[in-house]
Amino acid sequence: MAIDYSNPIFLAPSHGGHNPELMLSAVLHLMSHYTAGRDDAGGCVKLASVIERHLKALASLPDLAPVLSATCAQLSEQWAGEVERNMHEQDKTNFLRRIMARARTAPSVA
């Protein structure tokens, strides 16, 4: 499945607007949904990507307290790793599905 990065869900403001509290509230909300919706196959790559982008945007705000900015920057890096890990897992799963589909559709040799 190809990810449509032009989808508005991926677009986070680069400057965070004028309301960092709203952005922080949003990212906490997104994080709770990520954990609540997580299954054995891993989390949702799109949601993890949105979380990472929100954290990165928060970290870049000039008026944010230094400790909060540093925390957001560190968490952004961790979420970027989560996105990469989930994409790798999806690639492996998709590869195995393609192999299994070919095996099922291949004519049997008697």
Backbone torsions as a table, in degrees:
resi	resn	phi	psi	omega
1	MET	NA	123.7	178.6
2	ALA	-81.2	142.0	179.4
3	ILE	-94.1	127.8	-179.9
4	ASP	-89.0	96.4	-177.2
5	TYR	-74.2	-6.3	175.4
6	SER	-85.5	-6.2	177.2
7	ASN	-60.9	135.7	-177.8
8	PRO	-57.0	-22.0	-179.5
9	ILE	-63.6	-24.9	-179.4
10	PHE	-86.4	-9.9	-174.5
11	LEU	-91.1	110.5	175.1
12	ALA	-112.1	140.6	179.5
13	PRO	-61.1	136.8	-177.0
14	SER	-73.9	-22.7	-177.5
15	HIS	-107.4	-9.4	176.2
16	GLY	82.9	2.4	179.2
17	GLY	68.2	-157.7	-178.2
18	HIS	-107.2	12.8	-175.5
19	ASN	-135.0	78.5	-178.8
20	PRO	-64.1	-27.6	178.8
21	GLU	-64.1	-38.4	178.1
22	LEU	-66.5	-42.4	178.1
23	MET	-64.0	-41.5	178.9
24	LEU	-64.7	-42.0	176.8
25	SER	-59.9	-43.9	-179.5
26	ALA	-63.2	-44.6	-177.1
27	VAL	-68.6	-35.0	175.7
28	LEU	-65.2	-40.5	177.5
29	HIS	-62.2	-46.1	179.0
30	LEU	-61.6	-41.2	-179.5
31	MET	-63.4	-39.1	179.9
32	SER	-68.4	-34.9	176.6
33	HIS	-68.6	-36.0	179.0
34	TYR	-61.9	-44.5	-178.9
35	THR	-72.4	-38.7	-178.4
36	ALA	-68.6	-34.1	-176.9
37	GLY	-93.2	4.6	-176.0
38	ARG	-72.0	136.1	176.8
39	ASP	-120.8	-173.8	-177.5
40	ASP	-65.4	-23.1	-178.0
41	ALA	-82.6	0.6	-178.4
42	GLY	104.8	177.1	-177.9
43	GLY	-86.5	177.0	179.6
44	CYS	-79.7	122.3	-177.5
45	VAL	-64.2	-40.3	-179.1
46	LYS	-61.8	-46.0	-178.7
47	LEU	-65.5	-42.3	177.7
48	ALA	-61.9	-37.9	178.8
49	SER	-65.9	-40.5	178.2
50	VAL	-64.9	-41.9	178.4
51	ILE	-60.7	-46.3	-180.0
52	GLU	-59.7	-43.3	-179.3
53	ARG	-67.0	-40.0	177.5
54	HIS	-62.5	-44.4	-179.9
55	LEU	-64.1	-39.8	178.3
56	LYS	-64.1	-42.3	178.7
57	ALA	-64.5	-41.0	177.6
58	LEU	-63.2	-42.6	-178.2
59	ALA	-62.7	-26.5	-177.4
60	SER	-88.3	-2.0	-179.8
61	LEU	-69.7	127.7	-176.6
62	PRO	-70.1	-27.7	-176.2
63	ASP	-93.3	2.4	-179.6
64	LEU	-76.4	142.8	178.1
65	ALA	-55.7	138.8	-176.5
66	PRO	-54.7	-39.7	-178.9
67	VAL	-67.8	-37.4	178.2
68	LEU	-71.0	-38.8	177.2
69	SER	-62.3	-44.3	179.4
70	ALA	-65.5	-39.6	178.4
71	THR	-63.8	-45.1	179.2
72	CYS	-63.2	-39.5	179.0
73	ALA	-64.2	-44.1	-179.8
74	GLN	-65.3	-44.4	179.4
75	LEU	-66.7	-34.3	177.1
76	SER	-59.8	-43.0	178.2
77	GLU	-64.1	-40.0	179.4
78	GLN	-65.9	-41.0	178.4
79	TRP	-68.4	-33.4	175.9
80	ALA	-61.7	-39.2	175.8
81	GLY	-64.4	-38.2	177.8
82	GLU	-63.7	-42.5	178.2
83	VAL	-61.3	-48.1	-179.2
84	GLU	-61.1	-43.7	-179.8
85	ARG	-62.8	-44.4	-179.5
86	ASN	-67.2	-37.0	178.3
87	MET	-66.2	-38.8	177.8
88	HIS	-63.4	-43.1	179.1
89	GLU	-63.8	-41.0	178.4
90	GLN	-64.2	-39.5	178.4
91	ASP	-61.1	-43.6	179.0
92	LYS	-63.9	-44.0	-179.4
93	THR	-63.2	-44.7	179.2
94	ASN	-62.8	-38.4	178.4
95	PHE	-62.4	-46.6	179.4
96	LEU	-64.3	-38.2	178.1
97	ARG	-63.1	-41.6	179.4
98	ARG	-63.5	-42.7	179.4
99	ILE	-63.4	-44.9	-179.1
100	MET	-66.0	-37.9	179.3
101	ALA	-65.2	-40.8	178.1
102	ARG	-64.6	-40.0	-179.4
103	ALA	-64.2	-36.1	-179.3
104	ARG	-73.9	-31.2	-176.3
105	THR	-93.8	-10.3	-179.9
106	ALA	-68.9	139.0	178.1
107	PRO	-65.8	138.9	-179.8
108	SER	-79.6	140.9	179.5
109	VAL	-99.0	121.7	-176.6
110	ALA	-101.8	NA	NA
